[in-house]
Amino acid sequence: MNQELIKSLGLFVLPPTFIKKTQEQKKQEQLIQSQYKDFFNDGEKKDEEMELDDDEKLKRQKEKELEEQEKKREQHLIQLDATKKLYINEMMRRSNMFDVRNYILDFDMTEQEKQQIQLNQDKTYFKKLQDATKIEFDTQVVNNFATRRQQTQSVIKKLQISEFCVRIGFVDKILKNYKTPIMELTLNSTFITASECMVLASNPRARELKSLDLSCNPISVQGLLYLISPKTSAIQKLQKLTLINCDIDQSQTYMVSNDRLENGKCTFYLRYLNLSHNSLNLFLNYVTELDLINTELESLQLVNCDITDEQILNLIQSNKLSRLEHLDLCSNHIEKTFPLMMKWLKENCDYLQNVFINDNKQMKNSQTMQISKGKKSSGLPLLAKLDLSRSLRGDLHANQLSQSSYLKDLRYLNLRDCKICQKGFDDIIQSQQLRSLECLIMRKNRVRNIEGPYGDLEDIDEKNIKKGVIQLKLLDLRENKLTKIFMRNAIRFLKETVVLMWDNPFDNMGDLRKEYYDPACLFRASIELEDDPSLIQNPLHIFQVTERLREMFENI
């Protein structure tokens, strides 16, 4: 058929007599040939494909699709890099990073002069980029299944670029050119966009990444979808994902179609996920549906994410937090679901050790604050660290919390600024459930005195004081309403405890200084002392502070 068509068109047929063709005739023939070139080639390819078996056809089809995808990716990368280059050059010019002579472009310049100026701009940019780049090398042991032996290979432990505008073409080139695997990639505040996330994730070398940090970049929900979707992402081994302050907002949920929910789920199993300082709200439900929150997750940080009781309820019902060790839900809007959440965590999270729920809405129903230990005991570590600062309200909450048997192994408890008064503080100190507590933060409450003795401290001797009695290593009572120093019977109880007491309205400050910190008073006659331990200086009880001590304890 092709030969007949050629004959009918008169192509490639020599005339009977030699006729010298004009230039226009030659151009006309070339034009016709180019128009039917694809048709002729397609015919030849079809003839070849007829002779191939199904497996070979499928293989060639996949190769062709990969080639087309790679071409589209390269074209997209070139466009992105060119646009980003213009933006970066303008930013560097405004920051006076360029020599003026390396920026001004004049229409009277020759093409060679313009190219030289652009080359100088690139050199300046890459010099700055080199200064902002940090690379850490390491070695790891891998199993060679062919030789059945272990081999040691060099890896890039961490590649970090921070607070500098990055052209994605540069990062893409690094990933392609480095023969050694890159374990951790950190691009903080580098102005990576959603489209650049697609280029980054589609790089074949990205499948080796185990940790990715793109914090403080405007990647939005679209960029997150590019990172996890199997259609656009080559990432397979990622275990740690950090996307703090990345403009991921609940208003962008329209980007998540039903098809994405079904076919765009995360194919790798994260162990660490940090989406703090993004206005997630309803989008947290999609995060769970897309398997970013999965059954292998060990650490989940959602600080200041506009999370409400509704999202917490959906998160609990997903049953994907069973291996969780660290949970941070600070600065959200959790209120009614707090007891339910704690009960679920207690019954299902055998590995949970740290919970931070400070700066949430004040929890109103004090009767539901008590959390009991489940009947079945796995013997695994229970909760060791709990932060409820600025989330409780008054003595009733403190009383219910002190009766929670789930807290029997708790070592750190932060109740800062919870409006707890004297009775609530006494309940915490006397609690039978908090005997493992080592650090108690009661800063900025309404405690007026440490009165002692407390319950089982009555008539107890020095040998038994450490048995069954709370043994604090640190007690923070700064910015309370303390007016008196510790009573005589409380000295034994707290004599090995660092007690921070400054910024309190003590009565008779002069007498306190004399009794506790005047060296001359320590060497008075024994008749005056009468062996009274309350008059002996304890350097661990600090009610006057130096600037150095203030700075040391400021971030407790």
Secondary structure, DSSP 8 states (H G I E B T S, - for coil): -HHHHHHHHTTT---SS-----HHHHHHHHHHHHHTHHHHHHHHHHHHHHTS-HHHHHHHHHHHHHHHHHHHHHHHHHHHHHHHHHHHHHHHHHTT-S-GGGT---TTS-HHHHHHHHHHHHHHHHHHHHHHEEEEEEEEEEEETTTTEEEEEEEEEEEEEESS---HHHHHHHHHH--S-B-EEEEETS---HHHHHHHHHSGGGGG-SEEE-TTS--HHHHHHHHH-TTT----S--EEE-TT----GGGGGG--HHHHHH----S--SEEE-TTS--TTHHHHHHHTTSS-TT--EEE-TTS--BHHHHHHHHHTT--TT--EEE--SSB--TTHHHHHHHHHHH-TT--EEE--SS-----GGG------SS---S----EEE-TTT--SHHHHHHHHT-GGGTT--EEE-TTS---HHHHHHHHH-SS-TT--EEE-TTS---------GGGTT--TTTTTSSS---SEEE-TTS---S---HHHHHHHTTSEEE--SS--S-HHHHIIIII-GGGGGS-HHHHTT-GGGS--TTEESS--HHHHHHTTT-
